[in-house]
Amino acid sequence: MDLIVDIYKQYRWPELKDRLSVVVSLACPSAVSCHIDLEELGFPADTFSAVINFQGLGFATKQLKAALNNSVYVKSLLRTPNDNDNLVFGVMVQDKETGSSAEGTDGAETGFYLFGDQHLDRSPTGSVVAARNTIKYFKGELGTGRSWTYHSVLTKKHGKAHGFVGKTMRQVDVPCRDGSTMTGVEVQVSGHAYYTGTSTCIVERGDRTGKDGFLLGL
């Protein structure tokens, strides 16, 4: 369901202008994702049809995620089956007016998903497609057995065959680590995925760095 979130001064972004809050939806397909309409974020309706303001969208979603993850109110509502880190992992900015529908689906939309350390997903995102169908289901917008086409800003340019399709299968009880259950939705996700590259790692005999492992960070 929709959630009204206050955006305090330290988390604001230019496109928000004088508004003090935004309306979002939250779901947990594997990690918690935030879903917000393009215009609700403060960007014009034709953003995904023109030259995309990547810098502006990146900053706005970063600020929104910080506002969510530092909100006592939002944290009180976040409960996941595994009780892992209950933080918002990514923000899906969605434009429900663009995108072409694959055959047999009820409609289409385009999304711009930034996750983790502000990484942009080139695909419509498999797990977040499930989240988007789940939100539509609980809002009464997409019932059992119905499908929707989802595009990223990249696949939108290549037509309906390149989008992902989410089909709502059934409502289910999700077992939780503490023995309770949560109500969820089983979603079938279909689409195309392609290799973009391969790499080979070699560890020579006597290389303790390779044997013990290491992490690189900026």
Legacy VTK file of the C-alpha trace (Angstrom):
# vtk DataFile Version 3.0
C-alpha trace
ASCII
DATASET POLYDATA
POINTS 218 float
0.000 0.000 0.000
1.005 3.624 -0.372
3.200 5.125 2.311
3.661 8.866 2.905
7.268 9.652 3.828
8.452 13.015 5.174
11.554 14.392 3.459
13.548 16.489 5.902
15.955 19.254 4.893
19.119 17.136 4.804
17.531 14.624 2.426
15.907 16.973 -0.078
16.703 17.206 -3.802
16.096 20.132 -6.206
13.202 18.595 -8.175
11.183 18.163 -4.975
10.752 21.966 -4.816
8.518 22.997 -1.899
6.940 19.598 -1.221
7.621 18.141 2.224
6.763 14.484 1.600
6.450 11.839 -1.110
4.268 8.786 -1.637
6.072 5.467 -2.091
5.400 1.732 -1.935
7.740 -0.844 -0.393
8.114 -4.530 -1.214
10.578 -7.314 -0.441
11.223 -9.675 -3.384
14.675 -10.584 -1.995
15.811 -7.253 -0.559
13.534 -4.321 0.231
12.817 -2.094 -2.756
11.136 1.320 -2.822
8.787 2.155 -5.688
7.929 5.735 -6.632
6.266 7.314 -9.660
8.461 9.513 -11.846
6.382 12.653 -11.312
6.058 11.956 -7.580
9.847 12.123 -7.451
9.583 15.551 -9.101
10.661 14.787 -12.668
8.614 15.634 -15.801
6.435 13.030 -17.480
8.626 12.811 -20.621
11.864 12.115 -18.705
12.287 8.584 -20.103
11.431 9.697 -23.644
13.984 12.514 -23.862
17.648 12.840 -22.914
17.636 11.257 -19.462
18.916 13.291 -16.533
20.981 10.481 -15.003
22.756 12.769 -12.552
19.509 14.272 -11.269
17.755 10.930 -10.935
20.794 9.428 -9.256
20.962 12.176 -6.651
17.212 12.185 -6.001
17.029 8.409 -5.465
20.123 8.485 -3.248
18.518 11.158 -1.077
15.190 9.320 -0.975
16.852 6.076 0.086
18.737 7.915 2.833
15.480 9.473 4.044
13.828 6.054 4.179
16.710 4.271 5.878
17.030 6.970 8.535
13.307 7.159 9.291
12.257 5.603 12.580
8.709 5.417 11.228
9.710 3.539 8.058
11.978 1.167 9.991
9.104 0.312 12.292
7.129 -0.901 9.271
9.875 -2.947 7.635
9.637 -6.637 8.405
11.158 -9.276 6.170
10.802 -13.074 6.394
14.439 -13.583 7.365
14.689 -10.574 9.677
17.916 -9.584 7.933
19.036 -5.974 7.548
15.690 -4.255 7.142
16.929 -1.441 4.950
15.820 -0.230 1.540
18.297 -1.677 -0.963
17.134 0.054 -4.128
14.732 2.618 -5.561
12.565 1.908 -8.609
11.419 5.072 -10.387
8.479 4.074 -12.546
6.730 5.722 -15.488
3.387 4.025 -16.018
2.722 5.911 -19.267
5.604 4.585 -21.390
6.579 1.170 -22.714
5.007 -1.302 -25.144
2.988 -4.296 -23.943
4.074 -7.823 -24.780
1.394 -10.092 -26.249
-1.052 -11.393 -23.631
-0.229 -8.756 -21.003
-2.581 -6.136 -19.597
-0.263 -3.146 -19.893
3.287 -1.857 -19.712
5.492 0.607 -17.891
9.112 1.709 -17.803
11.354 1.778 -14.746
14.708 3.191 -13.688
16.170 1.070 -10.881
19.158 2.153 -8.814
20.334 -0.333 -6.191
23.165 -0.868 -3.742
25.735 1.889 -4.130
23.649 3.635 -6.798
24.153 1.044 -9.528
21.760 1.345 -12.473
20.237 -1.927 -13.667
20.275 -2.255 -17.455
17.417 -4.780 -17.328
13.880 -4.365 -15.925
15.209 -6.382 -12.912
13.809 -9.865 -12.293
13.256 -9.704 -8.545
11.844 -6.181 -8.675
9.417 -7.225 -11.425
8.024 -9.643 -8.842
7.836 -6.774 -6.351
5.984 -4.553 -8.817
3.395 -7.241 -9.540
2.980 -7.811 -5.813
2.302 -4.123 -5.186
-0.238 -4.055 -8.018
-1.901 -7.162 -6.569
-2.355 -5.723 -3.089
-3.577 -2.421 -4.548
-6.213 -4.325 -6.517
-4.720 -3.310 -9.870
-3.582 -6.727 -11.160
-5.361 -9.905 -10.119
-4.337 -13.553 -10.117
-3.497 -14.885 -13.560
-2.879 -11.425 -15.015
0.390 -10.195 -16.525
2.216 -6.908 -16.980
5.170 -5.876 -19.153
8.093 -4.044 -17.553
10.839 -2.165 -19.371
14.067 -0.529 -18.326
15.082 2.698 -20.056
17.252 0.504 -22.315
14.769 -2.231 -23.262
12.056 0.386 -23.901
14.037 1.559 -26.902
14.066 -1.939 -28.418
10.382 -2.786 -28.259
7.972 -5.032 -26.420
9.891 -8.277 -27.051
12.752 -7.112 -24.829
10.737 -6.297 -21.718
10.217 -8.632 -18.772
6.763 -10.041 -18.028
5.446 -10.542 -14.513
2.473 -12.869 -14.078
0.701 -13.045 -10.719
0.173 -16.720 -9.920
-1.330 -16.901 -6.425
-1.369 -15.454 -2.939
0.815 -17.433 -0.543
1.831 -17.635 3.105
5.562 -16.954 3.477
7.254 -18.708 6.426
9.378 -16.460 8.628
12.471 -17.270 10.643
10.603 -16.692 13.917
7.977 -19.331 13.042
5.252 -16.905 11.983
4.019 -16.318 8.429
3.602 -13.308 6.183
1.197 -12.873 3.296
2.902 -12.709 -0.077
2.364 -13.313 -3.768
3.958 -15.854 -6.078
4.956 -14.163 -9.326
6.237 -15.793 -12.501
8.874 -13.663 -14.232
9.872 -14.234 -17.859
12.175 -12.425 -20.245
15.498 -12.575 -22.014
18.993 -12.388 -20.543
22.297 -12.410 -22.390
25.955 -12.784 -21.519
27.889 -9.530 -21.738
31.342 -10.904 -20.909
33.392 -13.520 -19.117
36.552 -13.435 -17.017
39.048 -15.957 -15.670
40.836 -15.702 -12.320
44.118 -17.559 -11.838
45.765 -18.236 -8.471
49.384 -19.357 -8.763
50.926 -21.815 -6.333
52.430 -19.936 -3.394
50.275 -16.816 -3.849
48.981 -16.270 -0.305
46.949 -13.229 -1.396
44.943 -15.402 -3.754
44.684 -18.243 -1.249
43.400 -16.161 1.670
41.301 -13.782 -0.394
41.057 -10.002 -0.266
38.572 -7.172 -0.681
39.023 -3.934 -2.608
37.055 -0.864 -1.653
37.049 2.818 -2.553
LINES 1 219
218 0 1 2 3 4 5 6 7 8 9 10 11 12 13 14 15 16 17 18 19 20 21 22 23 24 25 26 27 28 29 30 31 32 33 34 35 36 37 38 39 40 41 42 43 44 45 46 47 48 49 50 51 52 53 54 55 56 57 58 59 60 61 62 63 64 65 66 67 68 69 70 71 72 73 74 75 76 77 78 79 80 81 82 83 84 85 86 87 88 89 90 91 92 93 94 95 96 97 98 99 100 101 102 103 104 105 106 107 108 109 110 111 112 113 114 115 116 117 118 119 120 121 122 123 124 125 126 127 128 129 130 131 132 133 134 135 136 137 138 139 140 141 142 143 144 145 146 147 148 149 150 151 152 153 154 155 156 157 158 159 160 161 162 163 164 165 166 167 168 169 170 171 172 173 174 175 176 177 178 179 180 181 182 183 184 185 186 187 188 189 190 191 192 193 194 195 196 197 198 199 200 201 202 203 204 205 206 207 208 209 210 211 212 213 214 215 216 217
